[in-house]
Amino acid sequence: MFLHVVEAKYIDNYKIEILFSDGHRGVADLEGSFRGKAFKALRDLEIFSRFTVDDEIEKIVWSNGTDFAPEFLYFKAFWDVPELQAQFRAWGYKTEQAA
């Protein structure tokens, strides 16, 4: 399954409402997802809230070039949906640790 971000809207804190290319819309809570130097700046909510959807690569991106894989965002938005558990495991995500 190849996913792309179609549109995204900042909600609050570290939450983004996202419409994916498969038609699913959900809220990804990215709090705690900023590991590594590239993501350090995103801990600042002022910076985090200023993302765009790059239509060419179909991802959410920030001005410093940081982005998350659409599959990761999908996982963060739908980690608790029973029908998606097999797909998440195939992608290498552990759903019991997602919350």
C-alpha positions in Angstrom: 0.0 0.0 0.0 1.5 3.3 -1.1 0.1 6.3 0.8 0.3 10.0 0.2 -0.9 13.0 2.0 -3.6 14.9 0.1 -4.3 17.6 2.6 -3.5 18.5 6.2 -4.6 21.0 8.8 -3.0 21.9 12.1 -5.4 21.2 15.0 -3.6 22.0 18.3 -0.5 20.9 20.3 1.1 18.3 18.1 -2.0 17.1 16.3 -2.6 17.3 12.6 -5.8 16.3 10.8 -4.8 14.5 7.6 -6.6 13.3 4.5 -4.7 10.4 2.9 -4.8 9.2 -0.7 -6.9 6.1 0.3 -9.7 8.4 1.4 -9.2 8.0 5.1 -9.1 11.1 7.2 -7.7 11.1 10.7 -5.8 13.0 13.4 -2.2 12.1 14.0 -0.8 13.1 17.4 2.9 13.5 16.9 3.8 14.4 20.5 6.8 12.3 21.5 7.8 11.6 17.8 10.7 14.0 17.6 13.8 11.9 18.0 17.0 13.0 16.5 18.6 16.3 15.5 16.4 16.8 12.4 13.2 16.8 14.5 14.4 18.9 17.4 13.1 22.1 16.0 9.6 20.6 15.7 9.3 20.5 19.5 8.6 24.2 19.3 4.8 24.5 18.6 5.3 27.7 16.6 7.5 25.9 14.2 5.5 22.6 14.3 2.3 24.4 13.4 3.8 25.9 10.2 3.9 22.9 7.9 2.8 22.6 4.3 1.8 19.7 2.1 4.3 19.3 -0.7 2.2 18.4 -3.8 5.2 17.0 -5.6 6.3 14.5 -3.0 2.8 14.3 -1.3 4.1 14.6 2.2 3.8 17.1 5.1 7.0 19.1 5.2 8.5 21.8 7.4 10.7 24.7 6.4 13.8 23.0 7.7 13.2 20.1 5.3 11.9 17.7 7.9 9.1 15.3 7.0 7.5 12.1 8.2 6.7 9.1 6.0 3.0 9.0 5.2 2.9 5.5 6.5 4.1 6.7 9.9 1.4 9.5 9.9 -1.2 6.9 9.0 -0.1 4.7 11.8 -0.2 7.6 14.3 -3.8 8.5 13.1 -5.2 5.0 13.0 -3.0 2.9 15.4 -6.1 1.6 17.3 -8.2 0.5 14.3 -8.5 -3.3 14.5 -8.7 -3.8 10.7 -5.4 -2.1 10.2 -3.3 -4.0 12.7 -1.9 -6.5 10.2 -0.8 -3.7 7.9 0.9 -1.9 10.7 2.7 -5.0 11.8 3.8 -5.5 8.2 5.2 -2.0 8.3 7.1 -2.8 11.5 4.9 -0.8 13.9 3.9 -2.1 17.4 0.4 -1.0 18.0 0.4 -1.6 21.7 3.0 1.2 22.1 1.4 3.8 19.8 -0.6 5.7 22.3 
